[in-house]
Every structure is written in structure tokens, then in C-alpha cells.
Amino acid sequence: MKAKWLPLAAGIALAAGSVAASAVDFHGYFRSGIQVSGRGGDVFCGGDGTAGHKVGRLGDECDTYAEIALGQELYNKANRQFNIYTRMAYGTSQSDDGHDTQWNDWQAAGSSGNGNAGPWDGGRIAIREFWGNYVTDDYTLWAGKRFYQRKDIHIWDIYTLSTAGYGVGIENINVGVGNMNFAVMKNSTEASASDIYNDTTYRNSYNFDLRWNGIGLGSFGSLDAAVIYGIPMVSKYQEKHATGTFNEDSGVLLTLDHALSVDSLMNHFIVQWGTNGFSDVGAFGPNGTNLYTSGKHIYGVRLVDWGTYDIADFTIGYGLFWGYINHGKHSDGSWSRPNDGWEYSITVRPSYKWTEYTRTTLEAGYSQKKTDHGRWGWFQKNPNHDPDIYKVTLAQEVTPGKGFWQRPAIRFYASYQGGDQFESKVGLKKLGNHNFQWSLGSQIEAWW
């Protein structure tokens, strides 16, 4: 028996050796910290990793989150490559949902995976990417589950283009001025019944994603343009019996992203317009390309300006957002979708580098949106007041080198947060009948 296994073992060793000939690409990100409320009880965050942090993420992250990304070149010959990529993610629940158990030294998801299995629960593990590509000098062909050319704004932890999931595409086609990219991405909601054809809450849709990236504008920077067409795929039963919030209408998302880099200034100005299931571009947060929503006969528009400026020992990051959702003749003038409403956010994060390894950072943010009297009026002292949220965080950081993007960073911070939107998120009882809180905390953040 041993003699028969020798050729097989030799073949496996040879294959393993050929794969190991190229180094594995190892990338990752993580954040983790501890917080304490100035009034006791839990610390509540106004934002999270799903909806974003509209008044800035510094001092407003109540979770532990990590990603480990691995890539491997499997073949390289005659200017042809085959590569594979994977990404695993781990995260605890946000502490303001009552299920955060970060104090444990081991965290394993229970039967539901959402914090219902006792003191050893609280962790979530996911395979976020499993994809591969075929690379030539003229184009790249890819397939699998991936983050597809996402565009993030770090200071808010949101993506202006957040296309992710299962798909296939061709990218990096040189057209002389920039490059063309085309992909088909699938996304869906979970069915509440075993029959996905007749279930009226399950929505399956496909996004046809066309992008023209890197359009050179000379001294005026560069431009990325994207057109995404979303098509919900519904059965006849769903189309006939679904409620009004079930969307069988297609939608379009248009994006222009202008990038300018001059000396120590990096700036992006973004314009987005989306219809129906893409109308969420008119509200703060991910724009909906990751999940086609339920908007019908509706459009949204978004203007964003964000960037960083580094000079000597001083650096600043900033973000300005304005969005508007319009439901046309069906609107009643309130915020709750799919009705009319506007929203804006302003966040700045200046820092000063004292030494090679220490810096002081201040982050301040303010956001407001149009009043929906039916939704917001129940808790507001003045129901005619447009609900807002604000935050100020002061942090002392230990980090190597200079610049906004320098990591890792170990932080010690004090934060004050309040406003009507903050109050509505956590409830007056949890805040001791006040609409604000102050907290102290420490956090480490790193990427590589």
C-alpha cells in the first residue's frame, strides 16, 4: 500500500511546490476597542459598519471587525496569468443592539449567528470574497464572489459604489483614454418561505454594470463614469400578489467621480442619480448597488465632496454630503421613503503630528434631514424641528509616520454625541431621558 501511495504523494508535493513558487498576497484590516459611558450603562454609537457614520467614525465604532484577504498566482506564462482571491471577515455585533459580548476571550456564533447562544456568542464569520481572474495584456476576465471596484469614503465608512456579490465580468480594456469595464452582478433578499417563486418578500435582481475609468483630464485630474442598470427578476405570482413595497420595476444609477491630486491635496467630487431601486442615493449611506431596494416611481440625487490635505505636520480629512429623494406627484412631503426628503452631512478631521509616533486628532460632524412629522414628532420637543445628529471626538494617537492614511494607530479618545436622530436610535430610556452622551475609549485600527 505504501508503494502505491508514493506516486500520488510525489504528485501532490510537486503541485504544492509549483503553487508555492510565487508568494501569497496577504492583506487585511481590523479595528477593535473598548468604550465606557460617562453616565454608566452601555455606550451607543450613532452609526455602524452597515449604514455608515454620518458625523464621522472616530469614536463612533462600537464593534470589533476584521478582514483577512489572500491572493495566489496559479499560472504565469507568455503574458497570461490565472489568479485566485479569498477574503474572510469576522465581526461582533454593534453594542447598541444588546448582543455585544466583546469581553469574552473566545467568540463563536450560535445557532442564529447573531448573539443568541449565551456568553460564548457574539461573533460573526463570513466568506466575503471567493473569485479568480484570467489576466492578459489587453483585458482581464473574472468570475466569482467579490467586491467589485467599490469606492469608499473612509471618514464615514460608506461606499458611493458598493457593488459586491456574485458576478462575472471583463475589465481593464484599454480604449486609449482610460479603460472600460463590464460586469453582471446578482443580488437578492432572503425568502421567508421555502417556495422562492411564490414568496412575495423574496426579490432576485441583476445589475448590469458598465464603467469607464481613468478618463484623463490633464491638469484637471481624472474622471470615472459608471452606468448601472438593475433588473428585478420576479415570477408571475410575485408580480400579481406582492405588496406595494415589492419592486418589479427596473432602475438606473449614474455616477460621475472626479478625482484631483495636486501636491498634498487629494479631492473627489461625486455626482450620483438613481431611479426606483437605486433611489437610495438620495439618503446617506451605501447607495443600494449591493441590494436593489423597493423604491417605485422615485428618484434620488447625491452630491459628495471628500478628500484629504497633508502639509508638514498638519493633515485634515473632510467630507460633505447632500442628498435628496423625490417621489414626484405621489409625494406627501415627508422624509419616510418613498416620499420626498433631503439630508446633508459635514465632517472634518484635522490632526497635528507632534513627533514621529504621536499625533492629536479632532473630529467634528453635523448632519440634519427633513422632518417627517409622523415619524419623528413622537419624541421631539419641537415636532417642527428638522432632526439632527452631531459629534465631537478628541483623540491622542500613536502611529508611525505622517499623513492621514498612516496606520496602524492606537487611540485614546473622548467623545460627545447627541441630537434628535441619535436619541431616536437608542431611545430616551437608555440615555437617561437625555438626547446626548459622552464617552471615553481606546481603539486600534490597522490595514496592510
ZIQUICOR-V64149 format. One record per residue. N is the residue number from 1. SS is DSSP state (a for helix, b for strand, c for the rest). PHI is phi as a letter, one per 30 degrees, with the letter a starting at -180 (* if undefined). BURIAL is + if it has 24 or more other C-alpha atoms within 12 Angstrom, else -. Layout:
BEGIN
{{N & SS & PHI & BURIAL} {N & SS & PHI & BURIAL}}
END
This chain:
BEGIN
{{1 & c & * & -} {2 & a & d & -} {3 & a & d & -} {4 & a & d & -} {5 & a & d & -} {6 & a & d & -} {7 & a & d & -} {8 & a & d & -} {9 & a & d & -} {10 & a & d & -} {11 & a & d & -} {12 & a & d & -} {13 & a & d & -} {14 & a & d & -} {15 & a & d & -} {16 & a & d & -} {17 & a & d & -} {18 & a & d & -} {19 & a & d & -} {20 & c & d & -} {21 & c & d & -} {22 & c & c & -} {23 & c & d & -} {24 & c & d & -} {25 & b & d & -} {26 & b & b & -} {27 & b & b & -} {28 & b & a & -} {29 & b & a & +} {30 & b & a & +} {31 & b & b & +} {32 & b & a & +} {33 & b & a & +} {34 & b & b & +} {35 & b & b & +} {36 & b & b & +} {37 & b & d & +} {38 & c & d & -} {39 & c & c & -} {40 & c & i & -} {41 & c & i & -} {42 & c & d & +} {43 & c & c & +} {44 & c & c & +} {45 & c & c & +} {46 & c & d & +} {47 & c & b & +} {48 & b & a & +} {49 & c & d & +} {50 & c & c & +} {51 & c & d & +} {52 & b & i & +} {53 & c & b & +} {54 & c & d & +} {55 & c & c & +} {56 & c & j & +} {57 & c & c & +} {58 & c & d & +} {59 & c & i & +} {60 & c & b & +} {61 & c & c & +} {62 & c & c & +} {63 & c & b & +} {64 & c & c & +} {65 & b & b & +} {66 & b & b & +} {67 & b & b & +} {68 & b & b & +} {69 & b & c & +} {70 & b & b & +} {71 & b & b & +} {72 & b & b & +} {73 & b & d & +} {74 & b & c & +} {75 & b & a & -} {76 & b & a & -} {77 & b & a & -} {78 & c & h & -} {79 & c & h & -} {80 & b & b & -} {81 & b & b & -} {82 & b & b & +} {83 & b & b & +} {84 & b & b & +} {85 & b & b & +} {86 & b & b & +} {87 & b & b & +} {88 & b & c & +} {89 & b & b & +} {90 & b & b & +} {91 & b & a & +} {92 & b & d & +} {93 & c & d & +} {94 & c & d & +} {95 & a & d & +} {96 & a & d & +} {97 & a & c & +} {98 & c & i & -} {99 & c & b & +} {100 & c & d & +} {101 & c & b & +} {102 & c & d & +} {103 & c & d & -} {104 & c & d & -} {105 & c & d & -} {106 & c & b & -} {107 & c & b & +} {108 & c & b & +} {109 & c & d & +} {110 & c & d & -} {111 & c & d & -} {112 & c & c & -} {113 & c & i & -} {114 & c & b & +} {115 & c & j & +} {116 & c & b & -} {117 & c & c & -} {118 & c & j & -} {119 & c & d & -} {120 & c & c & +} {121 & c & c & +} {122 & c & j & +} {123 & b & c & +} {124 & b & b & +} {125 & b & b & +} {126 & b & b & -} {127 & b & c & -} {128 & b & c & +} {129 & b & b & +} {130 & b & b & +} {131 & b & a & +} {132 & b & b & +} {133 & b & b & +} {134 & b & b & +} {135 & b & c & +} {136 & c & b & -} {137 & c & d & -} {138 & c & c & -} {139 & c & a & -} {140 & b & b & +} {141 & b & c & +} {142 & b & b & +} {143 & b & a & +} {144 & b & k & +} {145 & b & c & +} {146 & b & a & +} {147 & b & d & +} {148 & c & c & +} {149 & c & h & +} {150 & c & d & -} {151 & b & b & +} {152 & b & c & +} {153 & b & b & +} {154 & c & d & +} {155 & c & d & +} {156 & c & c & +} {157 & c & h & +} {158 & b & b & +} {159 & b & b & +} {160 & b & d & +} {161 & b & b & +} {162 & c & c & +} {163 & c & e & +} {164 & b & a & +} {165 & b & k & +} {166 & b & d & +} {167 & b & a & +} {168 & b & a & +} {169 & b & a & +} {170 & b & b & +} {171 & b & b & +} {172 & b & i & +} {173 & b & d & +} {174 & b & d & -} {175 & c & c & -} {176 & c & j & -} {177 & c & c & -} {178 & c & i & -} {179 & b & b & +} {180 & b & c & +} {181 & b & b & +} {182 & b & b & +} {183 & b & b & +} {184 & b & c & +} {185 & b & c & +} {186 & b & c & +} {187 & b & b & +} {188 & b & a & +} {189 & c & c & +} {190 & c & d & -} {191 & c & d & -} {192 & c & c & -} {193 & c & b & -} {194 & c & d & -} {195 & c & c & -} {196 & c & d & -} {197 & c & d & +} {198 & c & c & -} {199 & c & d & +} {200 & c & c & +} {201 & c & c & +} {202 & c & d & +} {203 & c & b & +} {204 & b & c & +} {205 & b & b & +} {206 & b & b & +} {207 & b & c & +} {208 & b & c & +} {209 & b & c & +} {210 & b & c & +} {211 & b & b & +} {212 & b & b & +} {213 & b & c & +} {214 & b & i & +} {215 & b & d & +} {216 & b & d & -} {217 & c & b & -} {218 & a & i & -} {219 & a & d & -} {220 & a & c & -} {221 & c & j & -} {222 & b & b & +} {223 & b & b & +} {224 & b & c & +} {225 & b & b & +} {226 & b & b & +} {227 & b & b & +} {228 & b & b & +} {229 & b & c & +} {230 & b & c & +} {231 & b & b & +} {232 & b & d & +} {233 & b & c & +} {234 & c & c & +} {235 & c & d & +} {236 & a & d & -} {237 & a & d & -} {238 & a & d & +} {239 & a & d & +} {240 & a & d & -} {241 & a & c & -} {242 & c & d & -} {243 & c & d & -} {244 & c & d & -} {245 & c & d & -} {246 & c & d & +} {247 & c & c & +} {248 & c & c & +} {249 & c & c & +} {250 & c & d & +} {251 & b & b & +} {252 & b & b & +} {253 & b & b & +} {254 & b & c & +} {255 & b & b & +} {256 & b & b & +} {257 & b & b & +} {258 & b & c & +} {259 & b & c & +} {260 & b & b & +} {261 & b & b & -} {262 & b & b & -} {263 & c & h & -} {264 & c & c & -} {265 & b & c & -} {266 & b & b & +} {267 & b & b & +} {268 & b & b & +} {269 & b & c & +} {270 & b & b & +} {271 & b & b & +} {272 & b & b & +} {273 & b & b & +} {274 & b & b & +} {275 & b & c & +} {276 & a & h & +} {277 & a & d & +} {278 & a & c & +} {279 & a & d & +} {280 & a & d & +} {281 & a & d & +} {282 & a & d & +} {283 & c & c & +} {284 & c & d & +} {285 & c & k & +} {286 & c & e & +} {287 & c & d & +} {288 & c & j & +} {289 & c & d & +} {290 & c & d & +} {291 & c & a & +} {292 & c & d & +} {293 & c & d & +} {294 & c & c & +} {295 & c & d & +} {296 & c & b & +} {297 & c & h & +} {298 & c & a & +} {299 & b & b & +} {300 & b & b & +} {301 & b & b & +} {302 & b & b & +} {303 & b & b & +} {304 & b & b & +} {305 & b & b & +} {306 & b & b & +} {307 & b & l & +} {308 & b & b & +} {309 & b & b & +} {310 & b & b & +} {311 & b & b & -} {312 & c & h & -} {313 & c & c & +} {314 & b & c & +} {315 & b & b & +} {316 & b & b & +} {317 & b & c & +} {318 & b & a & +} {319 & b & a & +} {320 & b & b & +} {321 & b & b & +} {322 & b & b & +} {323 & b & b & +} {324 & b & b & +} {325 & b & c & +} {326 & b & b & +} {327 & c & c & +} {328 & a & i & -} {329 & a & d & -} {330 & a & d & -} {331 & c & d & -} {332 & c & c & -} {333 & c & i & -} {334 & c & c & +} {335 & c & d & +} {336 & c & e & +} {337 & c & d & +} {338 & c & c & +} {339 & c & c & +} {340 & c & d & +} {341 & b & l & +} {342 & b & c & +} {343 & b & a & +} {344 & b & b & +} {345 & b & b & +} {346 & b & b & +} {347 & b & b & +} {348 & b & b & +} {349 & b & b & +} {350 & b & d & +} {351 & b & b & +} {352 & b & b & +} {353 & b & c & +} {354 & c & d & -} {355 & c & b & -} {356 & c & d & -} {357 & c & b & -} {358 & b & b & +} {359 & b & a & +} {360 & b & c & +} {361 & b & b & +} {362 & b & b & +} {363 & b & b & +} {364 & b & b & +} {365 & b & b & +} {366 & b & b & +} {367 & b & b & +} {368 & b & b & +} {369 & b & b & +} {370 & c & d & +} {371 & c & d & +} {372 & c & c & +} {373 & a & d & -} {374 & a & d & -} {375 & a & c & -} {376 & a & c & +} {377 & c & d & -} {378 & c & d & -} {379 & c & c & +} {380 & c & d & +} {381 & c & d & -} {382 & c & b & -} {383 & c & d & -} {384 & c & d & -} {385 & c & d & -} {386 & c & d & +} {387 & c & d & +} {388 & b & b & +} {389 & b & a & +} {390 & b & b & +} {391 & b & a & +} {392 & b & b & +} {393 & b & b & +} {394 & b & c & +} {395 & b & b & +} {396 & b & c & +} {397 & b & b & +} {398 & b & c & +} {399 & b & a & +} {400 & c & d & -} {401 & c & i & -} {402 & c & c & +} {403 & c & j & +} {404 & c & d & +} {405 & c & c & +} {406 & c & d & +} {407 & c & b & +} {408 & c & d & +} {409 & b & b & +} {410 & b & c & +} {411 & b & c & +} {412 & b & b & +} {413 & b & b & +} {414 & b & b & +} {415 & b & b & +} {416 & b & b & +} {417 & b & b & +} {418 & b & a & +} {419 & c & j & +} {420 & a & d & +} {421 & a & d & +} {422 & a & d & +} {423 & a & d & +} {424 & a & d & +} {425 & a & d & +} {426 & a & c & +} {427 & c & i & +} {428 & c & d & -} {429 & c & d & -} {430 & c & d & +} {431 & c & c & +} {432 & c & i & -} {433 & c & i & -} {434 & c & b & -} {435 & c & c & +} {436 & b & a & +} {437 & b & b & +} {438 & b & b & +} {439 & b & b & +} {440 & b & b & +} {441 & b & a & +} {442 & b & b & +} {443 & b & a & +} {444 & b & c & +} {445 & b & b & +} {446 & b & b & +} {447 & b & b & -} {448 & c & a & -}}
END
